[in-house]
Amino acid sequence: MSSLPTQQIGGHKAAINNPNVSEEAKERSRQAIEELEADGGADAIREGRNSSKNEGNVIGGYKATLKNPNVSEEAKEKAQKILEEKDAI
């Protein structure tokens, strides 16, 4: 199974930022990123960032915020407002 362009680009970016990777390997990763972006890999990344999240998980996260004692009152108020807007409480 081949990996997605987003995963490939992510792996190359990790290699570039890894102090244990040689400069030669970092340069190969830079070139690979350029090729992937030319082939539309960057578009796949942008689409992935803009895709909608699982609404149930989002609501669950806001509900968890309300019950978490380490969360500020301001954050809890924001979560409460969002949950009310979504008719989730």
C-alpha positions in Angstrom: 0.0 0.0 0.0 1.4 3.4 -1.0 1.3 6.3 1.4 -0.6 9.5 0.7 1.3 12.5 -0.6 0.6 14.2 2.7 2.3 11.4 4.6 5.2 11.5 2.2 5.7 15.2 2.5 5.4 15.0 6.3 8.1 12.3 6.4 10.4 14.4 4.3 9.8 17.5 6.5 10.6 15.4 9.6 13.9 14.3 8.0 14.8 17.9 7.1 14.3 19.0 10.7 16.0 15.9 12.2 19.6 16.8 13.5 20.6 13.2 13.0 20.0 13.2 9.2 22.8 14.0 6.9 22.8 17.1 4.8 22.8 14.9 1.7 19.6 13.1 2.8 18.0 16.5 3.8 18.7 17.7 0.2 17.1 14.6 -1.2 14.0 15.2 1.0 13.8 18.9 -0.2 13.9 17.7 -3.8 11.2 15.0 -3.1 9.0 17.7 -1.5 9.3 19.9 -4.6 8.4 16.9 -6.8 5.4 15.9 -4.7 4.1 19.5 -4.6 4.5 19.8 -8.3 2.4 16.6 -8.6 -0.4 18.0 -6.5 0.8 16.8 -3.1 0.4 20.3 -1.6 -3.2 20.4 -2.8 -3.9 17.2 -1.0 -2.5 18.7 2.2 -4.6 21.8 1.9 -7.7 19.7 1.2 -6.9 17.5 4.3 -6.7 20.6 6.5 -10.0 22.0 5.2 -11.9 18.8 5.5 -14.7 18.7 8.1 -14.0 16.9 11.3 -16.2 14.2 12.7 -19.0 16.2 14.3 -19.5 13.7 17.1 -15.8 14.0 18.1 -16.0 17.8 18.1 -19.0 17.8 20.3 -17.4 15.3 22.6 -14.3 17.5 22.9 -16.4 20.5 23.9 -18.3 18.4 26.5 -15.1 17.2 27.9 -13.9 20.8 28.2 -16.9 21.6 30.4 -16.0 18.8 32.8 -12.2 19.4 32.9 -11.1 21.1 36.1 -7.9 22.3 34.4 -9.7 24.4 31.8 -10.3 28.1 32.3 -13.8 29.5 32.9 -13.4 31.4 29.6 -12.8 28.3 27.6 -15.7 26.5 29.4 -18.0 29.4 28.5 -16.9 29.3 24.8 -17.5 25.5 24.8 -20.9 26.0 26.4 -21.9 28.5 23.7 -20.7 26.3 20.9 -22.6 23.3 22.2 -25.8 25.4 22.6 -25.4 26.6 19.0 -25.1 23.0 17.8 -28.1 21.9 20.0 -25.8 19.4 21.6 -26.9 20.2 25.2 
